[in-house]
Amino acid sequence: MEIKKLTQEEVNGTLWRACDTFRGKIDSAIYKDYVLVMLFIKWLNPHKTGKSRCFKEVQPECLIEKVYLSGETFKYLGNQYRLKVIEIGNGIKNEFEIEDENEVGECVKYFRGYIYLYVKDRNNYKRKQKLIHDWYRGKAHQKFWESLERVYPYVERYGVGKPDIQIRTMKARWGSCLLNDKSILLNSELIKAPKLCIDYVVLHELIHFKHENHDSNFYDFMTSLMPDWKQRKEILDEEVVREL
Ligand SMILES: [Zn+2]
């Protein structure tokens, strides 16, 4: 399943709408930083893609330029969560109980609407990136399997065998069906979308075991199993824009 492509107009429009949303509602000092980050991302995109400033299409990955600082938002299952970076060491410990004495305490925890990133050196960008990346990977593995458990019964009675799940970060696709491997391949970025969208992508790929092509049989079957799939698709397409 392909990811919706974005135009530069959509990118700019989303940035300015986001700025409007927060104007006057958050502390002006934070707002100023927020706008500066937005402008930086906007400036960065054409440079990253190696095209002129009038580039036509961008992939969502190009838009996400995380810096891993407190206050930055991260998406998980369709919601935005603020990051709290906490440096451990010098008497400051991980607040969460660590039972394994060998654990150094560097970890990511998702708790009461915040994502806590415990790290020894708050300036170690690569380490922070790896910790967050591994956390997303672990969650993707868990949540995608839960989704398959929810959705698989829809197709089980039509003789579809339960596939394996493979996870990969992809630029242009949410997922694909690997018929020969009896697997479905899912984009790790999908963990940022709401569960109902994950279920939609999983079902889409499962249906390919019955109908290989996107013909009317495919879509009729999809509609009979998940009548609201178009709304779910719309939400997923919007996610790409909101990822900004
Ligand atoms: Zn497809």
Residues whose N, C-alpha, C, O or C-beta is under 5 A from the ligand:
A	BS01	ZN	M1
